[in-house]
Amino acid sequence: MATTGERFANRVLSVHRFINRSLVARLIHYMLPGGKATMVAAAPPSPMVRQLSKNTLAVDADALLLKPSPDAAFPAYFLVAVEAGGYVRGLVLLALYPILRMLSREAHVKAMAMVSFCGLRRDEAARIGRAVLPKLFSREAPHMHAMEALDALPKEVKVVAVSRTFPTVMVEAFLKEYVGFEAVAGRELKGGTRYLTGAMAELDMGRLARVLKQTEKKTLCPYYPKPVVFHDGRLAFTPTPAAALAMYIYFPLAILLAIVRIAIYVLLPWRVSSVVAGLTGVRVRVIGAVPAAGDRDTEGASSKPHGGRLYACNHRTLLDPVGIACALKRPVAAVTYSLSRLSEVLSPIPLRRLTRNREEDRRRMSSMLARGDVVVCPEGTTCREPYLLRFSPLFAELASEVTPVAVDARTTMFYATSTSPVAKSFDSVYFLMNPRPEYIVQFLEPVNTESGKSSIEVANDVQHALASALGFEGTALTRKDKYLLLAGNEGVVKTK
């Protein structure tokens, strides 16, 4: 039952939401046909909503997404420059920023667009808008709660989002997929069919009219904004000009730290590597008792071969099995679906590729398990946010008992995951480039796989146990869902 303090906090929150909804809804109501003319004249117009025609409203997307600051648009353009063009392009934008600040707002925005987009492929620019920027907008948007007031509008009212600060390619995916606008109008980037020049055109009112004709009714999501489960990109912080400058100053030291940390884990024994790595800022925090090593006895009542202990963990980064090995203070083997040659060379533990052929993968994992402890990640891909993807049930068919392990990775500057095959090669390096990377490892009670439940039910039980331990939310999303959203493919790569 809720305590008195919790009930009071809930009441305060309810009143706060009611006030927000009522005030903004009233402003919008007075802008609609049929509102009181005297009240329209007396009340200041909403800075976020404008009436375009009798049944058409335009929502100022910039007012939703940007804080009232001269630097507000810089982080989004900087992410485009770095994630699509590289760190050198981002450095150019940062170096020019003091000069750009002296320009008018219009010239300032056009110059940032030119530096960020010049020479980019159109499909790459669209990928950044779809995979990278939604996380920034959902985290930084100051007025997104005001969108709840649009629930009070009649269903026949058309609502379109309009941006003058960002080209459409930067904001369309977020405003459509996560906020729920059916129509988004903005300034277009000039260029050919494949490449962009970076020049930004004026807002095309004719195009806005065409967009409105295609909009039949208000179809906004009931909750604003919808949570961002999947996102891409390397930068784990909001790159304001000051934060971006700090990153570039730190970058040489980050590379040196990564080299030293990799050498520690590769060259030193497991019992001392975590201690020495801790002196460089790496931390592995263990929650709960550490299980003993698997007994290598393959005889017994179980029909499943079991030489070592089978660990099933959620998947945060490629280093999940290494974090578990550090917690155990002994090496474990791991299996993975896709692995770069660089990651294979740098790995301090044995790795085995899987093929996505069920019988062949079963054979390979059973062979490894017969020789020692094995770590599997049934999600099949990583997820940065507090969600668990659907678990593949194959692991529940390999041993009579499985030990769930809840892992979480903490980073402050660089994300250690990527959907790009080339960038993925450096995932482990980026994790170790963070100033104080941290792994939290929690060993849960073993789960019996021969209790009469199907492998799917066992997999769901393990997912639920891990979600409860981490405070995450279990989902039915899969690797395919992630890669279709972020990369436009199913995430299948060729293996040798």
C-alpha positions in Angstrom: 0.0 0.0 0.0 1.1 3.6 -0.7 2.4 5.6 2.2 1.0 9.0 3.2 4.0 10.7 1.6 3.5 8.8 -1.7 -0.2 9.6 -1.8 0.6 13.3 -1.2 3.2 13.3 -4.0 0.7 11.6 -6.4 -1.9 14.3 -5.6 0.6 17.1 -6.2 1.6 15.5 -9.5 -2.0 15.1 -10.6 -2.7 18.8 -9.8 0.4 19.8 -11.8 -0.7 17.8 -14.8 -4.3 19.2 -14.5 -3.0 22.8 -14.5 -0.7 22.2 -17.5 -3.5 20.5 -19.5 -6.1 23.1 -18.6 -4.0 26.2 -19.3 -2.7 25.0 -22.6 -6.0 23.5 -23.7 -7.7 26.9 -23.0 -5.2 28.8 -25.1 -5.8 26.4 -28.0 -9.6 26.5 -27.5 -9.6 30.3 -27.9 -7.7 30.0 -31.2 -10.4 27.7 -32.7 -13.5 28.8 -34.5 -16.3 29.4 -32.0 -14.0 30.7 -29.3 -14.9 34.0 -27.5 -13.6 36.9 -29.5 -13.2 39.1 -26.4 -11.1 36.4 -24.7 -8.9 36.0 -27.8 -8.1 39.7 -27.7 -7.5 39.6 -23.9 -5.4 36.4 -23.7 -1.9 36.3 -25.1 -1.7 33.8 -28.0 0.1 30.4 -27.4 3.7 30.7 -28.6 3.5 27.1 -29.8 0.2 27.0 -31.7 -1.1 29.1 -34.7 -4.3 28.8 -36.6 -3.7 28.5 -40.3 -7.3 28.0 -41.5 -10.7 27.3 -40.1 -9.9 23.7 -39.1 -6.1 23.7 -39.3 -3.5 24.3 -36.5 0.2 24.6 -36.9 2.3 23.6 -33.9 5.7 25.3 -33.7 8.1 22.4 -33.5 11.0 24.6 -32.6 9.1 25.8 -29.4 8.6 22.1 -28.5 12.1 21.0 -29.1 14.4 23.9 -28.2 15.1 25.7 -25.0 15.2 29.5 -25.1 19.0 29.7 -25.5 21.3 30.8 -28.3 23.0 27.5 -28.1 19.8 25.4 -28.2 20.1 24.2 -31.8 23.9 23.5 -31.6 23.7 19.9 -30.1 21.5 18.6 -32.9 23.6 20.0 -35.7 26.8 18.8 -33.9 25.4 15.2 -33.7 24.8 15.3 -37.4 28.3 16.6 -38.0 30.0 13.9 -35.8 27.8 10.9 -36.4 27.5 11.3 -40.2 30.6 13.3 -41.1 33.1 12.3 -38.4 34.9 13.9 -35.6 36.9 16.3 -37.8 33.7 17.8 -39.2 32.4 18.2 -35.7 35.6 20.0 -34.7 35.2 22.3 -37.7 31.6 23.2 -36.5 32.8 23.7 -33.0 35.8 25.9 -34.1 33.4 28.1 -36.2 30.8 28.4 -33.5 32.1 31.6 -31.9 32.0 33.3 -35.3 28.5 31.9 -36.1 27.2 33.3 -32.8 27.9 36.8 -34.2 25.6 36.2 -37.2 21.8 36.8 -37.3 19.7 33.8 -36.2 18.8 33.0 -39.8 22.4 33.1 -41.0 23.5 31.2 -37.9 21.2 28.3 -38.6 22.0 28.2 -42.3 25.7 28.1 -41.6 25.4 25.2 -39.1 23.4 23.3 -41.7 26.0 23.9 -44.4 28.9 22.7 -42.2 26.9 19.7 -40.9 25.3 18.4 -44.1 27.6 19.5 -47.0 28.6 16.4 -49.0 26.5 13.9 -46.9 24.5 11.2 -48.6 20.8 11.8 -48.4 20.2 8.3 -46.9 22.9 8.9 -44.3 21.3 12.2 -43.3 17.9 10.4 -43.0 19.5 7.6 -40.8 20.8 10.2 -38.4 17.3 11.8 -38.2 15.8 8.4 -37.6 18.3 6.7 -35.4 20.3 9.4 -33.5 18.4 12.6 -33.0 15.2 11.2 -31.4 17.1 10.4 -28.2 18.4 14.0 -28.0 15.0 15.5 -28.7 13.2 13.3 -26.2 15.7 14.1 -23.5 16.1 17.8 -24.1 12.6 18.9 -25.4 11.5 21.5 -22.8 7.8 21.8 -23.6 6.8 18.3 -24.8 4.3 17.9 -21.9 2.2 20.7 -23.4 1.3 18.3 -26.3 -1.2 16.6 -23.9 -3.5 19.6 -24.3 -4.1 18.7 -28.0 -6.2 15.8 -26.7 -9.0 18.4 -26.1 -9.2 19.3 -29.8 -12.0 18.0 -32.0 -10.9 15.0 -34.1 -11.6 16.8 -37.4 -9.0 19.5 -36.6 -5.8 19.1 -38.7 -2.5 19.6 -36.8 0.8 20.0 -38.5 4.3 20.5 -37.0 6.4 23.3 -38.6 10.1 23.9 -38.0 12.1 26.8 -39.2 15.3 26.0 -37.3 15.8 22.4 -38.5 15.5 20.9 -42.0 12.7 18.3 -42.2 15.2 15.4 -42.4 16.3 16.2 -38.8 12.9 16.3 -37.1 10.4 14.4 -39.2 11.2 10.9 -37.8 10.9 12.1 -34.1 7.8 14.2 -34.6 6.0 11.4 -36.5 7.1 8.2 -34.8 7.5 9.4 -31.2 5.1 12.4 -30.9 2.5 11.2 -33.4 2.2 14.1 -35.9 0.9 12.8 -39.2 2.3 15.8 -41.1 5.6 17.7 -40.6 6.7 20.7 -42.6 10.1 22.2 -42.6 12.9 23.6 -44.7 14.4 21.3 -47.2 18.1 20.7 -47.9 19.3 21.4 -51.4 21.3 18.9 -53.5 21.1 16.1 -55.9 19.3 12.8 -55.7 22.2 11.2 -53.7 24.2 14.0 -52.0 23.4 17.2 -50.2 25.0 20.6 -50.7 24.1 21.7 -47.2 22.2 24.8 -48.4 18.9 25.1 -46.7 15.9 26.4 -48.6 13.2 28.7 -47.3 10.1 27.2 -45.8 7.9 26.2 -48.7 4.3 27.3 -47.9 3.1 25.6 -51.1 4.5 22.3 -49.8 2.9 23.0 -46.4 -0.5 23.3 -48.2 0.1 20.1 -50.0 1.0 18.3 -46.7 -2.1 19.7 -45.1 -4.3 18.3 -47.8 -2.9 14.9 -47.2 -3.7 15.2 -43.5 -7.1 13.9 -42.8 -7.4 14.3 -39.0 -5.6 14.6 -35.8 -3.7 11.4 -35.0 -1.4 12.3 -32.2 -0.2 9.7 -29.8 -2.0 9.6 -26.4 1.2 10.0 -24.5 3.9 12.5 -25.4 6.5 11.7 -26.2 6.5 7.9 -26.8 9.7 6.3 -25.2 12.7 5.9 -27.4 13.7 2.3 -27.0 16.3 2.0 -29.8 18.8 4.7 -30.8 22.3 4.9 -32.3 25.3 7.1 -32.3 28.5 7.3 -30.1 28.0 10.4 -27.9 26.3 9.6 -24.6 26.0 13.2 -23.5 24.2 16.4 -24.8 26.9 18.0 -26.9 26.6 21.7 -25.9 29.5 23.8 -27.1 31.2 23.5 -23.7 30.7 19.8 -23.4 31.9 19.2 -27.0 35.0 21.2 -26.3 35.7 19.1 -23.2 35.3 15.9 -25.3 37.9 17.0 -27.8 40.3 18.0 -25.1 39.8 14.6 -23.4 39.9 12.5 -26.6 43.8 11.9 -26.7 43.7 10.8 -23.1 40.7 8.6 -23.9 42.6 6.7 -26.6 45.6 6.2 -24.2 43.3 5.0 -21.4 41.7 2.5 -23.7 45.0 1.0 -24.9 46.2 0.7 -21.3 43.0 -0.9 -20.1 42.9 -3.4 -23.0 46.5 -4.4 -22.2 45.6 -5.0 -18.5 42.7 -7.3 -19.3 44.6 -9.2 -22.0 48.0 -9.6 -20.3 47.2 -9.9 -16.5 45.6 -12.8 -14.7 41.9 -12.6 -13.9 42.4 -12.3 -10.2 44.4 -9.1 -10.4 43.2 -7.6 -13.7 40.1 -6.0 -12.1 42.2 -4.5 -9.3 44.7 -3.0 -11.7 42.0 -1.8 -14.1 40.3 -0.1 -11.2 43.4 2.1 -10.7 42.7 3.5 -14.2 39.0 4.2 -13.4 37.3 1.0 -14.5 34.9 -0.4 -12.0 33.1 -3.8 -11.8 30.6 -3.9 -9.0 29.2 -7.3 -8.0 25.8 -7.8 -6.3 25.0 -11.0 -4.6 27.0 -14.2 -4.0 29.4 -15.3 -6.8 28.5 -18.9 -8.0 31.1 -21.6 -7.8 32.6 -23.0 -11.0 30.6 -25.6 -12.9 31.3 -29.2 -11.9 32.4 -30.9 -15.1 30.4 -34.0 -14.2 28.4 -35.0 -17.3 26.8 -38.1 -15.6 23.6 -37.9 -13.7 19.8 -37.9 -14.1 19.7 -35.0 -16.6 19.4 -35.9 -20.2 21.3 -32.7 -21.2 25.1 -32.6 -21.2 26.4 -30.2 -18.6 30.1 -29.9 -18.1 30.2 -26.2 -17.1 27.7 -23.7 -15.7 25.4 -21.9 -18.2 25.0 -18.1 -17.6 22.2 -16.2 -19.4 22.5 -12.4 -19.2 20.8 -9.4 -20.7 22.8 -7.7 -23.4 24.2 -4.2 -22.8 27.5 -4.2 -24.6 29.9 -6.6 -26.3 31.8 -6.7 -23.0 29.0 -8.3 -21.0 30.8 -11.7 -20.8 34.0 -10.0 -19.9 32.3 -8.2 -17.0 30.9 -11.5 -15.8 34.4 -13.0 -16.0 35.8 -10.2 -13.9 33.0 -10.7 -11.3 33.8 -14.4 -11.2 37.6 -13.8 -11.3 37.9 -16.7 -13.8 37.6 -16.9 -17.6 34.3 -18.0 -19.2 33.5 -18.7 -22.9 31.0 -16.6 -24.8 29.0 -17.0 -28.0 27.9 -14.2 -30.3 26.1 -13.8 -33.6 28.3 -11.2 -35.3 31.9 -10.4 -34.3 34.6 -8.3 -35.9 38.1 -9.5 -36.3 39.4 -6.7 -34.1 37.0 -7.6 -31.2 38.1 -11.3 -31.6 41.8 -10.4 -31.4 41.3 -8.1 -28.3 39.0 -10.4 -26.4 40.5 -11.8 -23.2 38.0 -14.7 -23.2 37.3 -17.4 -25.8 34.6 -16.4 -28.3 32.6 -18.6 -30.7 30.5 -17.3 -33.6 26.9 -18.5 -34.1 25.3 -19.0 -37.5 21.6 -18.4 -36.8 21.0 -22.0 -37.9 19.3 -23.5 -34.8 20.8 -27.0 -35.0 24.3 -25.8 -35.8 24.2 -23.2 -33.0 22.9 -25.9 -30.6 25.8 -28.1 -31.4 28.4 -25.4 -31.0 27.1 -24.2 -27.7 26.7 -27.7 -26.3 30.3 -28.4 -27.3 31.5 -25.3 -25.5 29.4 -26.1 -22.4 30.9 -29.5 -22.2 34.3 -27.9 -21.7 33.5 -25.2 -19.2 31.3 -22.2 -18.2 29.5 -20.4 -21.0 27.8 -17.0 -21.2 24.9 -16.5 -23.6 22.9 -13.3 -24.4 19.5 -14.5 -25.4 18.4 -11.1 -26.6 20.7 -11.5 -29.6 21.5 -7.7 -29.7 22.2 -4.9 -27.3 19.7 -2.4 -25.9 20.9 0.9 -24.3 17.6 1.9 -22.7 16.0 0.2 -19.6 14.2 -2.5 -21.7 14.8 -6.2 -22.3 14.1 -7.6 -25.8 12.5 -10.9 -26.4 14.7 -13.9 -25.3 15.5 -16.7 -27.8 14.6 -20.0 -26.0 17.5 -22.0 -27.4 19.7 -21.5 -24.2 17.0 -23.2 -22.1 17.5 -26.5 -24.1 21.2 -26.8 -23.4 21.5 -27.5 -19.7 19.4 -28.7 -16.8 20.0 -25.4 -15.0 20.7 -21.9 -16.1 22.0 -19.0 -13.9 20.5 -15.6 -14.8 22.9 -12.7 -14.6 21.6 -9.1 -14.6 24.2 -6.7 -16.0 24.2 -3.0 -16.5 26.9 -0.8 -18.1 27.4 2.8 -17.1 29.1 5.3 -19.4 29.2 9.1 -19.4 30.8 10.1 -22.7 30.7 7.4 -25.3 28.2 4.6 -26.1 29.8 1.2 -26.5 27.3 -0.1 -29.1 26.7 0.6 -32.8 24.6 -0.9 -35.6 27.2 0.0 -38.3 29.3 -3.1 -39.2 32.5 -0.9 -39.4 31.8 1.1 -36.2 30.9 -2.1 -34.3 34.5 -3.2 -34.5 35.4 -0.4 -32.0 32.6 -1.0 -29.5 34.8 -2.4 -26.8 37.4 0.4 -27.4 34.8 3.1 -27.0 33.5 1.6 -23.7 37.1 1.7 -22.3 37.5 5.3 -23.6 35.0 6.6 -21.1 36.5 8.4 -18.0 35.0 6.0 -15.5 33.3 3.0 -17.2 31.3 0.8 -14.8 29.8 -2.6 -14.9 27.2 -3.8 -12.4 26.9 -7.6 -12.3 24.2 -9.4 -10.2 23.9 -13.2 -10.1 20.4 -14.5 -9.5 19.1 -17.8 -8.3 19.5 -20.6 -10.8 16.5 -21.6 -12.9 15.6 -25.3 -13.4 15.0 -25.9 -17.2 13.5 -29.4 -16.5 10.6 -28.3 -14.4 8.1 -29.4 -17.1 7.9 -25.9 -18.7 8.6 -25.4 -22.4 11.9 -23.7 -23.4 9.8 -20.6 -24.4 8.3 -20.4 -20.9 11.7 -20.8 -19.3 13.1 -18.0 -21.4 10.2 -15.8 -20.5 10.8 -16.6 -16.8 14.5 -15.7 -17.1 13.6 -12.4 -18.9 11.1 -11.5 -16.1 13.6 -12.3 -13.4 16.3 -10.1 -15.0 13.8 -7.3 -15.7 12.8 -7.3 -12.0 16.3 -7.3 -10.8 17.3 -4.4 -13.0 14.1 -2.4 -12.8 13.8 -2.7 -16.6 10.7 -3.4 -18.7 10.4 -6.6 -20.6 9.2 -6.3 -24.2 8.5 -8.6 -27.2 10.8 -6.5 -29.5 13.6 -8.4 -31.3 16.9 -7.8 -33.0 15.0 -7.5 -36.3 12.9 -4.7 -34.9 16.0 -2.8 -33.8 17.9 -3.0 -37.0 14.9 -2.2 -39.2 14.4 1.0 -37.3 18.1 2.1 -36.9 19.8 0.6 -40.0 17.0 -0.2 -42.5 18.0 -3.9 -42.6 17.4 -7.0 -40.5 20.8 -7.0 -38.9 22.1 -10.2 -40.6 25.7 -10.2 -41.6 27.7 -12.8 -43.5 29.8 -15.1 -41.4 32.7 -17.4 -42.4 
